[in-house]
Amino acid sequence: MELLVASAVGAMTASGLYLVLRARTFPVIVGLAMLSYAVNVFLFATGRLAIDLPPVISDTAEAYTDPLPQALVLTAIVISFGMTAVIVVLALRAYLESGTDEIDTAAGECEAGQPNADTSHAAEGAEAGR
Amino acid sequence: MALTLIVLLPFVGALLPGLMIRAGRNGCALATGAVTLLAFVLLMSQAPAVFAGEVVHARWEWLPAIGLDANFFLDGLGFLFAGLILGIGLLIITYARFYLSRNDPMGQFYTYLLLFQGAMVGIVLCDNILLLLIFWELTSLSSFLLIGYWKHLPEGRQGARMALAVTGMGGLAMIAGMLILGEIAGSYDLSTILQEGEAIRASQWYVPALILILLGCFTKSAQFPFHFWLPHAMAAPTPVSAYLHSATMVKAGIFLMARLWPVLAGTDWWFYIVATTGLFTMVMAAWIALFKDDLKGLLAFSTVSHLALITFLFGLGTPIAAVAGVFHIINHASFKAALFMTAGIIDHETGTRDIKKLGGLMVLMPITMTIATLAALSMAGVPLLNGFLTKEMMLHEALHTEWAGVPWLLGAAAVVGAIFSVAYSFRYIAHVFLGPKRDDYPHHPHDPPFGMYLPPLILIVPVVLIGLFPAAVAGPLVAVAADAVTGGNLPDYHLAIWHGFNLTLVSSLAALALGAFLLWRHRQANAVRLSVPRPEAKRIFETLVDGAAAGARLFTDGLHNGSLRRYLAVMIGACILAGATAFLNASHAPGGRELTHVPIITLLAWAVLIGACVTIVIFHRQRLLTLVIVGVVGMLVSLGFVYLSAPDLALTQISVEVVTVILLLLALNFLPKQTPRDSGTGRRLRDGLLAGLGGLGVGGIIYAVMTRDFTTISDFHLAQSKPGGGGTNVVNVILVDFRGFDTFGEIIVLGIAALAIYALLDGALNGPAVKRLRSWVPDQERARDRHPMMLVVATRVMLPLSLMVGLFIFLRGHNEPGGGFIAGLVVAIAFLMQYMASGFGWAERRMKIDYHLLIGWGVLAAGFTGVGAWIAGRPFLTSDFAHVHLPVFGDFELATAMAFDVGVFLTVVGSVMVALANLSRLARVTEGPISDDPMDVDPQRRGPGTGMPDAAHTGKAEG
């Protein structure tokens, strides 16, 4: 089971990292969401895996799982949602303002012949002006 | 205590001028003067102790861990300097009142002046070299403000910048030097360091420390090759020049050399560096001063020359030379401050400082002329004035010291310096006051108001008195100060005008005669000067600065090309590198913890999850598909939480999942539905490698963690949950009770995030964004059935049920899985369903709650619950609970944590709704007027009996 969880965390991290390195906003957002999953499960797993030992006090339970990482992760899930929401809206606003959803257009980072190269430069100007 | 007060007074008092300027210029000057006077009186109250040979201490532990204590001490040297700083400061404040014009912001000036004064007093009184460094840098900063006071003058700004750059760099070098010094001595206390002279001079770190500290001293005291900043600092108002260049700023370097003299002096290194630099600077600066046509320029270079004289005396390393150095500090401060003030008066009254345009002022400005003449004669070293005494002493020492085996070299150079010095001093008199009266002065010159010539007049009194009765007037002060400098090895000496007819007197008189001759032949001498190459220090400095800036720009631009992807890749790469380094340098024993077994069903779920991760990478350009896969991953993660004993997490994850997917869907409505292929193969391979290594690393770490046993602090939480927190769901009790403060902060963050979203989207309704929205052409075919009847009906039926579920989850939260977070998300989803099914317009009109207020109330409710604990006399957010019995519900605990959870609940509902409702508000802009109808087809038009109106009616009642 440990191996499964660890490999799942690794897989989610890898796909998240790959996606955040993309050139458009939407994959980056999805990548961040994937990274959030990975981080949350990672934190949760630091309390070690326990099956059928929920941290709810009862007279019949023999043992409990570690509740502290769970509490941490619970807030982390909600905060990741807040973060995702802000980034989504940021990306949306940037797209609406500039007409492109590219992350950057620095030399050498985008292949030649990008349709939106000009407008995104104008967007940078608007960004600096604000 | 008095010492600390003396240092603090100017800093505290610096607030006054800004306030008092409203009471007029006189009030402002008086307030400033009062502060300085008070500090001066406090200092004088310590005089009896100092003259009795005591050292006054004031100690206050500040940061003992790094050896930084706010210790102050007052000995003869500190007393001399503090007296000069405060005494001359008082005169400068008076003088500046009359010097500054109505257009100059006087409050600012006095504030800067007092800050500077405080920093200077701090340097001379502090007993900790780290503290000294702080004050040292403060003088650099405050002198920057003072020199650049006339912001409208480019010379002022440039001069200020140059002074800051040069003295600031010296200060940086000095920090290193001081740290080495402190390390050698084993303490950062000056008193201790002064006792460790032997050990420090013997240390192998002595030379680096010496050079670094001298860099600080030489830059501050404008010694070659750092002398060039001082003349450019003359762009400051004259009171500033008079203050900075006579008694304070530039004397700081001299002070430090004097202060550390017992520790650093006496070695060959010290002698050859300090004495040689001093003598060379003295001759060179005196030569330049002779040809400066600007009065303040002349005085500036003469200041450099005289500072060099003092440096030279300290550099000789003999106690008697140190006595002469201390004595010259007093003499120079008095005549130089007076001279600067007369230069300011001449500038003020005639409208020019150019010597070429002056001359013949004797008759027009007799008082100024008397003061200036006495001061200049003293500077020249004419007998019966104080300058003569120290010049004699200096010549005597120079004539009797040999340099690298050459006995006459120092003496000859000193005499040459003295000749130049005489010449420029006489020039200040001859070319300004003597000669025929001219009729082309820019203004009509006359003596200034009383308040303006009073300060230099006061300064002339010691010039004359010390000159006539040196032992009686200056003797005791020189003795205590020199005693401190020499570390108690005060030599046998006596201050007197007449030492008999000897070589020193002859050379002194010869210097006077030759100096007068040189001035007579000024034109020819200038021709000589013009024929030799003269490196322009300012240009060299600017070339250096420009070069450094260009280099820095090249470096920065090379690294920061504006590509965020590149930065991110570098950051991820750096993390992987750091992790790999740690991994390769550690042992890799397998963990000993027993592994949990794997039922077949979890293996299946795992396979789906891995598959989803792979699919999302492969098909990430199909954005809708990506979203579906994200949902799958989230669902599997929640299932995992259920299986691994985390019901709360599972509930939270699944409800957040719903909200996230809705949010992304709403955003995707506007964003392109496909991602074009942007990256080449090389780039994708690189990213893939980074991602793969990162995933491997993270997975490996968590595997290593999970396979090892651990100790947890959770036993406390488990044991105390019920008796201490009044709940059996430990996770919830941790959230609302044990770690309530964290949760409180977290809901505030969530609220702020929601408000940021509101701000971002509200701003999108203006400017180019809204134009784009108005002309929006949907890039996908729209459903003909915008609000499907089935959905409308179903959501309305579900609304009360969902709300009930929310309430249920909330109430049971303390004891069973649930709580404010989850309940908030569930309720928010219930509301969102209405928006989605029946349309924004319809739902908005029926929703009477302001979501922004909800966030505010949520945070307040949580906060007030915490404050309630104060009323009960306990720390913030301490919870309390009681057992309550209600007839129908039975026994249950009612905890104050419940009220806190209400706050959490409200904030979550508010935040989610603000975020999503604003996104849909954006959508409305694109779609034109929206009908108020919940359904595209009005069931009522088809006549009664279909059952539809009832459903609609129910929905309205609920909304």
Chai-1 contact restraints between the chains, C-beta under 6 A:
chainA,res_idxA,chainB,res_idxB,connection_type,confidence,min_distance_angstrom,max_distance_angstrom,comment,restraint_id
A,M1,B,T596,contact,1.0,0.0,6.0,A-B,restraint_1
A,M1,B,V598,contact,1.0,0.0,6.0,A-B,restraint_2
A,E2,B,L595,contact,1.0,0.0,6.0,A-B,restraint_3
A,E2,B,M706,contact,1.0,0.0,6.0,A-B,restraint_4
A,E2,B,T707,contact,1.0,0.0,6.0,A-B,restraint_5
A,L4,B,W606,contact,1.0,0.0,6.0,A-B,restraint_6
A,A6,B,G699,contact,1.0,0.0,6.0,A-B,restraint_7
A,A6,B,I702,contact,1.0,0.0,6.0,A-B,restraint_8
A,A6,B,Y703,contact,1.0,0.0,6.0,A-B,restraint_9
A,S7,B,G699,contact,1.0,0.0,6.0,A-B,restraint_10
A,A8,B,L609,contact,1.0,0.0,6.0,A-B,restraint_11
A,V9,B,V698,contact,1.0,0.0,6.0,A-B,restraint_12
A,V9,B,G699,contact,1.0,0.0,6.0,A-B,restraint_13
A,V9,B,I702,contact,1.0,0.0,6.0,A-B,restraint_14
A,G10,B,G695,contact,1.0,0.0,6.0,A-B,restraint_15
A,G10,B,L696,contact,1.0,0.0,6.0,A-B,restraint_16
A,G10,B,V698,contact,1.0,0.0,6.0,A-B,restraint_17
A,G10,B,G699,contact,1.0,0.0,6.0,A-B,restraint_18
A,A11,B,I610,contact,1.0,0.0,6.0,A-B,restraint_19
A,A11,B,C613,contact,1.0,0.0,6.0,A-B,restraint_20
A,M12,B,C613,contact,1.0,0.0,6.0,A-B,restraint_21
A,T13,B,G694,contact,1.0,0.0,6.0,A-B,restraint_22
A,T13,B,G695,contact,1.0,0.0,6.0,A-B,restraint_23
A,T13,B,V698,contact,1.0,0.0,6.0,A-B,restraint_24
A,A14,B,A691,contact,1.0,0.0,6.0,A-B,restraint_25
A,A14,B,G692,contact,1.0,0.0,6.0,A-B,restraint_26
A,A14,B,G695,contact,1.0,0.0,6.0,A-B,restraint_27
A,S15,B,C613,contact,1.0,0.0,6.0,A-B,restraint_28
A,S15,B,I616,contact,1.0,0.0,6.0,A-B,restraint_29
A,S15,B,V617,contact,1.0,0.0,6.0,A-B,restraint_30
A,L17,B,A691,contact,1.0,0.0,6.0,A-B,restraint_31
A,L17,B,G694,contact,1.0,0.0,6.0,A-B,restraint_32
A,Y18,B,V617,contact,1.0,0.0,6.0,A-B,restraint_33
A,Y18,B,D687,contact,1.0,0.0,6.0,A-B,restraint_34
A,Y18,B,A691,contact,1.0,0.0,6.0,A-B,restraint_35
A,L19,B,H620,contact,1.0,0.0,6.0,A-B,restraint_36
A,L21,B,A569,contact,1.0,0.0,6.0,A-B,restraint_37
A,L21,B,D687,contact,1.0,0.0,6.0,A-B,restraint_38
A,A23,B,D678,contact,1.0,0.0,6.0,A-B,restraint_39
A,R24,B,T675,contact,1.0,0.0,6.0,A-B,restraint_40
A,F26,B,R623,contact,1.0,0.0,6.0,A-B,restraint_41
A,F26,B,L671,contact,1.0,0.0,6.0,A-B,restraint_42
A,P27,B,H620,contact,1.0,0.0,6.0,A-B,restraint_43
A,P27,B,T675,contact,1.0,0.0,6.0,A-B,restraint_44
A,V30,B,T626,contact,1.0,0.0,6.0,A-B,restraint_45
A,V30,B,V630,contact,1.0,0.0,6.0,A-B,restraint_46
A,A33,B,V630,contact,1.0,0.0,6.0,A-B,restraint_47
A,Y37,B,V637,contact,1.0,0.0,6.0,A-B,restraint_48
A,F42,B,I702,contact,1.0,0.0,6.0,A-B,restraint_49
A,A45,B,I702,contact,1.0,0.0,6.0,A-B,restraint_50
A,A45,B,M706,contact,1.0,0.0,6.0,A-B,restraint_51
A,T46,B,V705,contact,1.0,0.0,6.0,A-B,restraint_52
A,R48,B,M706,contact,1.0,0.0,6.0,A-B,restraint_53
A,L49,B,T596,contact,1.0,0.0,6.0,A-B,restraint_54
A,L49,B,L644,contact,1.0,0.0,6.0,A-B,restraint_55
A,A50,B,S645,contact,1.0,0.0,6.0,A-B,restraint_56
A,L53,B,S645,contact,1.0,0.0,6.0,A-B,restraint_57
A,P54,B,S645,contact,1.0,0.0,6.0,A-B,restraint_58
A,P54,B,P647,contact,1.0,0.0,6.0,A-B,restraint_59
A,P55,B,V730,contact,1.0,0.0,6.0,A-B,restraint_60
A,P55,B,V731,contact,1.0,0.0,6.0,A-B,restraint_61
A,V56,B,T728,contact,1.0,0.0,6.0,A-B,restraint_62
A,V56,B,N729,contact,1.0,0.0,6.0,A-B,restraint_63
A,I57,B,S721,contact,1.0,0.0,6.0,A-B,restraint_64
A,I57,B,K722,contact,1.0,0.0,6.0,A-B,restraint_65
A,I57,B,T728,contact,1.0,0.0,6.0,A-B,restraint_66
A,Y64,B,L718,contact,1.0,0.0,6.0,A-B,restraint_67
A,T65,B,S645,contact,1.0,0.0,6.0,A-B,restraint_68
A,D66,B,T712,contact,1.0,0.0,6.0,A-B,restraint_69
A,D66,B,S714,contact,1.0,0.0,6.0,A-B,restraint_70
A,P67,B,S714,contact,1.0,0.0,6.0,A-B,restraint_71
A,P67,B,H717,contact,1.0,0.0,6.0,A-B,restraint_72
A,P67,B,V730,contact,1.0,0.0,6.0,A-B,restraint_73
A,P67,B,V731,contact,1.0,0.0,6.0,A-B,restraint_74
A,P67,B,I734,contact,1.0,0.0,6.0,A-B,restraint_75
A,L68,B,S714,contact,1.0,0.0,6.0,A-B,restraint_76
A,Q70,B,A646,contact,1.0,0.0,6.0,A-B,restraint_77
A,Q70,B,L649,contact,1.0,0.0,6.0,A-B,restraint_78
A,Q70,B,V731,contact,1.0,0.0,6.0,A-B,restraint_79
A,A71,B,V731,contact,1.0,0.0,6.0,A-B,restraint_80
A,A71,B,I734,contact,1.0,0.0,6.0,A-B,restraint_81
A,A71,B,L735,contact,1.0,0.0,6.0,A-B,restraint_82
A,V73,B,L649,contact,1.0,0.0,6.0,A-B,restraint_83
A,L74,B,D648,contact,1.0,0.0,6.0,A-B,restraint_84
A,L74,B,L649,contact,1.0,0.0,6.0,A-B,restraint_85
A,L74,B,T652,contact,1.0,0.0,6.0,A-B,restraint_86
A,T75,B,E746,contact,1.0,0.0,6.0,A-B,restraint_87
A,I77,B,T652,contact,1.0,0.0,6.0,A-B,restraint_88
A,I77,B,Q653,contact,1.0,0.0,6.0,A-B,restraint_89
A,I77,B,V656,contact,1.0,0.0,6.0,A-B,restraint_90
A,V78,B,F821,contact,1.0,0.0,6.0,A-B,restraint_91
A,F81,B,V656,contact,1.0,0.0,6.0,A-B,restraint_92
A,F81,B,T660,contact,1.0,0.0,6.0,A-B,restraint_93
A,G82,B,L750,contact,1.0,0.0,6.0,A-B,restraint_94
A,G82,B,A753,contact,1.0,0.0,6.0,A-B,restraint_95
A,A85,B,L663,contact,1.0,0.0,6.0,A-B,restraint_96
A,A85,B,I757,contact,1.0,0.0,6.0,A-B,restraint_97
A,A85,B,A915,contact,1.0,0.0,6.0,A-B,restraint_98
A,V86,B,A753,contact,1.0,0.0,6.0,A-B,restraint_99
A,V86,B,A756,contact,1.0,0.0,6.0,A-B,restraint_100
A,V86,B,I757,contact,1.0,0.0,6.0,A-B,restraint_101
A,V88,B,L663,contact,1.0,0.0,6.0,A-B,restraint_102
A,V88,B,A667,contact,1.0,0.0,6.0,A-B,restraint_103
A,V89,B,I757,contact,1.0,0.0,6.0,A-B,restraint_104
A,V89,B,L760,contact,1.0,0.0,6.0,A-B,restraint_105
A,L92,B,A667,contact,1.0,0.0,6.0,A-B,restraint_106
A,L92,B,F670,contact,1.0,0.0,6.0,A-B,restraint_107
A,R93,B,L760,contact,1.0,0.0,6.0,A-B,restraint_108
A,R93,B,A764,contact,1.0,0.0,6.0,A-B,restraint_109
A,Y95,B,L671,contact,1.0,0.0,6.0,A-B,restraint_110
A,L96,B,A764,contact,1.0,0.0,6.0,A-B,restraint_111
A,L96,B,A769,contact,1.0,0.0,6.0,A-B,restraint_112
A,L96,B,R772,contact,1.0,0.0,6.0,A-B,restraint_113
A,E97,B,P768,contact,1.0,0.0,6.0,A-B,restraint_114
A,E97,B,A769,contact,1.0,0.0,6.0,A-B,restraint_115
A,I103,B,L564,contact,1.0,0.0,6.0,A-B,restraint_116
A,I103,B,R565,contact,1.0,0.0,6.0,A-B,restraint_117
A,D104,B,S563,contact,1.0,0.0,6.0,A-B,restraint_118
A,D104,B,L564,contact,1.0,0.0,6.0,A-B,restraint_119
A,A106,B,N561,contact,1.0,0.0,6.0,A-B,restraint_120
A,A106,B,G562,contact,1.0,0.0,6.0,A-B,restraint_121
A,A106,B,S563,contact,1.0,0.0,6.0,A-B,restraint_122
A,E109,B,S563,contact,1.0,0.0,6.0,A-B,restraint_123
A,E109,B,R565,contact,1.0,0.0,6.0,A-B,restraint_124
